[in-house]
């Protein structure tokens, strides 16, 4: 299993504990990208309820996780009660 403090340790090494403590309460946007696709606008204009859009990811392929539009991790989609969740499988190097 991945080190649960890995991301925190990477941030600590860049910011230091005092700066991290100051920033820790700030809310940020975390996004898990299921997949993407490029389609002609003409196709989008023809979408109706029930239209299925094929994405560039295969079933069970890892997804990207972004913190304020910066890639920070990769993971797998999991079910959490009646919601979706993401199990982090890799922390990526943040620049």
C-alpha positions as CSV (number, residue, x, y, z in Angstrom):
1,X,0.0,0.0,0.0
2,X,1.2,3.5,-0.8
3,X,2.6,5.7,2.0
4,X,-0.4,7.8,3.1
5,X,1.9,10.7,4.1
6,X,3.8,10.7,0.8
7,X,2.0,13.8,-0.6
8,X,2.3,15.7,2.7
9,X,6.0,14.9,2.9
10,X,6.6,16.2,-0.6
11,X,4.8,19.5,0.2
12,X,6.6,19.7,3.6
13,X,9.9,19.5,1.9
14,X,9.0,22.4,-0.4
15,X,7.2,24.7,2.1
16,X,8.3,23.8,5.6
17,X,6.0,23.0,8.5
18,X,5.2,26.6,9.5
19,X,4.1,27.6,6.0
20,X,2.1,24.4,5.6
21,X,0.3,25.1,8.9
22,X,-0.7,28.5,7.6
23,X,-2.1,27.1,4.3
24,X,-3.7,23.9,5.7
25,X,-7.1,25.5,6.3
26,X,-7.5,26.9,2.7
27,X,-10.1,25.0,0.6
28,X,-8.9,23.8,-2.8
29,X,-10.6,22.2,-5.7
30,X,-9.9,18.5,-6.1
31,X,-11.0,16.9,-9.4
32,X,-10.8,13.3,-10.6
33,X,-10.8,13.1,-14.4
34,X,-12.8,10.1,-15.6
35,X,-11.7,10.7,-19.2
36,X,-11.8,13.1,-22.1
37,X,-12.8,13.2,-25.8
38,X,-12.6,15.7,-28.6
39,X,-15.8,15.8,-30.7
40,X,-17.1,18.2,-33.3
41,X,-19.4,20.8,-32.0
42,X,-22.0,19.5,-34.5
43,X,-22.1,16.2,-32.6
44,X,-22.5,17.9,-29.2
45,X,-25.4,20.0,-30.5
46,X,-27.2,16.7,-31.4
47,X,-26.8,15.2,-27.8
48,X,-30.1,14.3,-26.1
49,X,-30.9,12.6,-22.8
50,X,-29.5,9.1,-23.0
51,X,-26.7,9.9,-25.4
52,X,-23.6,7.9,-24.5
53,X,-20.2,9.7,-25.0
54,X,-17.2,7.4,-25.3
55,X,-14.2,8.6,-23.4
56,X,-10.5,7.9,-23.9
57,X,-10.2,5.7,-20.8
58,X,-10.8,2.0,-20.7
59,X,-12.7,0.3,-17.9
60,X,-10.4,-0.1,-14.8
61,X,-7.8,2.2,-16.2
62,X,-6.2,4.7,-13.7
63,X,-7.6,8.2,-13.7
64,X,-5.8,11.5,-13.1
65,X,-6.5,13.5,-9.9
66,X,-5.9,17.3,-10.0
67,X,-5.5,19.8,-7.2
68,X,-6.5,23.2,-8.6
69,X,-5.8,22.0,-12.2
70,X,-2.3,20.6,-11.2
71,X,-1.9,16.8,-11.6
72,X,-1.0,15.4,-8.1
73,X,-2.0,11.8,-8.2
74,X,-3.5,8.9,-10.1
75,X,-6.1,6.4,-8.8
76,X,-8.9,4.0,-9.4
77,X,-12.6,4.6,-9.2
78,X,-14.3,2.9,-6.3
79,X,-17.9,2.7,-4.9
80,X,-18.4,4.3,-1.5
81,X,-21.9,3.6,-0.3
82,X,-24.1,5.2,-3.1
83,X,-21.3,7.5,-4.3
84,X,-18.1,7.3,-6.3
85,X,-14.7,7.7,-4.8
86,X,-11.1,7.4,-5.9
87,X,-8.5,5.2,-4.4
88,X,-5.1,6.9,-4.8
89,X,-2.6,4.5,-6.3
90,X,0.2,6.9,-7.2
91,X,1.4,10.3,-6.0
92,X,3.1,12.1,-8.8
93,X,6.0,14.6,-8.6
94,X,4.6,18.1,-8.2
95,X,6.6,20.9,-9.8
